Amino acid sequence: GKPLVVHVLEQARKAKSLDAIVVAADHPRIDDLKRKDFIAIANFSEADAIQPDFVAKFAAAMAHGAPLQKFLCQAMQLPF
């Protein structure tokens, strides 16, 4: 099968609100890094945060990350 990092990248690419996906695949301690964290980022400015519709926009951005979160939970045999 594919390496775990490939599965993670495939799922992360489905998240429409991510600004960037960063993978340190050539890091000398990549095996240790793979066991650490997977982070998805959606950038919001201070101006965004004070808008009346910010909570809805934030919730929508977080919902776009659900496929990645679901995959990670399934990979760890955790409920989603």
N, C-alpha and C positions, 0 to 999 in steps of 0.2 A: 504494500500500500504506500500511500504518500506519507512523507514526514508530517508530523503534527503541525509544524509551522506553515506548511502549505495549506492545510485545512483551515487554519486560523486566518491566513491571508485571504483565502477564498470567501470566508464568512465576513471578514472585515470589509471587503470590497463591496458587499451587498448593502452596507450601512451608508445611506445616501448623504448623511449630514456630517461625516467625518471630513476634516480638512486635510488630514495627512495620515498615512500609515507608515510607521517607521519600524524596520526590522534590522537588528544588528546580527545578521547571519554569519558574518566573518569575524565576530568577536572571539578572542581566544578562549573565553569561558562561556561560549554559547550554550553548552549543555546545562550549566548552572542557570543561565538566564532563562532558558526555556521553562524551568520549573518555578519561576518567580511570578511575574505579573503580565497581564495583557491589558493594555490601557487604550481606550478609545477617547478621543478628544473632540469636542465641539466647541469652538471658540465663540464667545459672546462678549461684546464690548460693554462698558459701563452704561453707555447710552442705550444699548439693547435691554439691559437689566432693569432700567427704570420705566420702560414702556408698559402700558396697561396690558398688553397681550403677551408679555414676556413668559408668564407661567405656561401658557398654551404652547408657545414656540419652544420653550425648554422641554416640555413633555414630549412634543413631537420629535425633537432631536434625540431624546433618550430612547424613544420607541424605535427609531431607526437602528439603534444598536442592539436591539433584541435578538436578531439572528446570531450575532457573535456571542452574546451572553448565553443563549440557548445551547449553542454548540459547546461552549466551554463547560456548562453545567452537565451536558450529556457526556462529554469526555471524562469528566470527573465522577460520573454516576451520581449526580446530585439532582434534586428536583428543580424544575424551572417553573 
